[in-house]
Amino acid sequence: MRHALAHPYAHLLKYEIREIVDFVAEVSALDPVLKIENENIGDPIAKGWPVPPFMKEILKAEIDKPGDKCFGYTHSRGNIDTRKWIVSYAKRFCPTVELDYEDILVTNGLGAGISILYQMIGDGARIIEPSPSYPTHGSMESFCSRQAPLTYKLDPTKNWEPDLDDLRAQLDAHPEIAGLLMINPNNPTGAVYSKETVENLVKIAEEYKLMIISDEIYFRMIYNGYEFAQISEIAKNRVPLIVMRGLSKDVPWPGGRCGWLEFHNTHLDSDYKALCDAVRKRVLLEVCAGALPQAVLPAIYDHGEFEGWLNQNNELLAHNSQVITEKLNAIPGLKVNRTNGAFYMMPIFEEGMLKPTQTLPIANEAVRKLVEQKVSDPAMALDKRFVYYLIASTGICVVPATGFFSPYYGFRVTTLTRDPAKLEMVYETLAKAIAQYLAS
Ligand SMILES: Cc1ncc(COP(=O)(O)O)c(C=O)c1O
């Protein structure tokens, strides 16, 4: 080529949740008999969750409406009626919220909203991310700033609460940090933050003059007696705040690709206002987000059966969180915090438990050779090595914790299985495999 074509920082884009799928495909090609259990992707539909019948009716009615509106483009920042509804939806949970519909941007899934936001952060400014955290944030922030992610620790010994001392230390060491990300309820830990925790983060943001990005895509999926602490209320008139929500998880409609950003407290700071305006400009280039999900979003959330549907799912997640916690906590050397929101759990290996010599039996000769070749890479993280053996030996696909910018070795599982017998079988097999790997 006349000039190098590939982006020199493409290596900073990491998304292990799906990268592991390529390995699974290699294993399956060599051993078609091995039954794969996908515990890696947070997709309720792929895990057999039914789409509620009322939602299908709403979609059919929208498609049949005269004028075929849902087949055309919408306003680039999002269908205006939908954005007005999003404002009223925010007020339903937090009546003091002051938002205009122009403070809302609808994007093609929250994933697109996250990417667009980080693209528009000014040169040199950094956003500090929790560690572990959902990799789209860390990857995009790191890619756009062309540097390794800056992170603050979540503490597995304290139910995955943010380590505020570590956060302060990072903020003191990096004056270029202009914003802080929190994910509540959390992916990958399943933690739900108390009002006090959110207040502490807001206080730190005030003190260090930071913007807060609050990813709340799971805010309706909370159980075990926990409640959602409304940051839009706690941070009102205090700090610049971007709230992120979407319909991939609670509805659930991940294939619909519809999420949104809410710009709160835009009056507080001209720099922050300039960022919001830059993001507003940037979305015009996307033309618009998918029209059908935008058209039906209010009718789905406002439907009389939605709350019951949600409660029933949250009860199932609460049950699964108990069952999985019990099974995995019984393994010496593994630390597990029960999931209280979202549908993930991140068990962590105690320090020194993983070694580069541990193995699991792999029945298929060709698969065994493939794994041995892959794990011979000395740079491979020890939890990824464990995951490769686990997949090849049992077919259970989980994601290594280091794929979430975690400083601790471990792995993330989903808690979405609906069939109790299957839940029992998968997690019993997983527990046995872990114990066997650690003892090998
Ligand atoms: C914390 C978090 N934010 C954002 C997303 C992206 O969601 P979407 O399907 O709307 O792109 C996910 C998806 O798993 C997530 O877990």
The ligand as a MOL file (V3000), in Angstrom:
LIG
                    3D

  0  0  0     0  0            999 V3000
M  V30 BEGIN CTAB
M  V30 COUNTS 16 16 0 0 0
M  V30 BEGIN ATOM
M  V30 1 C -23.0440 -1.9860 31.3650 0
M  V30 2 C -23.4560 -2.0610 29.9410 0
M  V30 3 N -23.5410 -0.9440 29.2320 0
M  V30 4 C -23.8890 -0.9680 27.9410 0
M  V30 5 C -24.1650 -2.1520 27.2920 0
M  V30 6 C -24.5140 -2.1260 25.8320 0
M  V30 7 O -25.8720 -2.3230 25.6500 0
M  V30 8 P -26.5750 -2.2110 24.2420 0
M  V30 9 O -27.1110 -3.5680 23.9250 0
M  V30 10 O -27.6760 -1.2010 24.4190 0
M  V30 11 O -25.5600 -1.7500 23.2500 0
M  V30 12 C -24.0780 -3.3540 27.9960 0
M  V30 13 C -24.3170 -4.6410 27.3090 0
M  V30 14 O -24.0530 -5.7140 27.8090 0
M  V30 15 C -23.7190 -3.3080 29.3520 0
M  V30 16 O -23.6170 -4.4270 30.0810 0
M  V30 END ATOM
M  V30 BEGIN BOND
M  V30 1 1 1 2
M  V30 2 1 2 3
M  V30 3 2 2 15
M  V30 4 2 3 4
M  V30 5 1 4 5
M  V30 6 1 5 6
M  V30 7 2 5 12
M  V30 8 1 6 7
M  V30 9 1 7 8
M  V30 10 2 8 9
M  V30 11 1 8 10
M  V30 12 1 8 11
M  V30 13 1 12 13
M  V30 14 1 12 15
M  V30 15 2 13 14
M  V30 16 1 15 16
M  V30 END BOND
M  V30 END CTAB
M  END
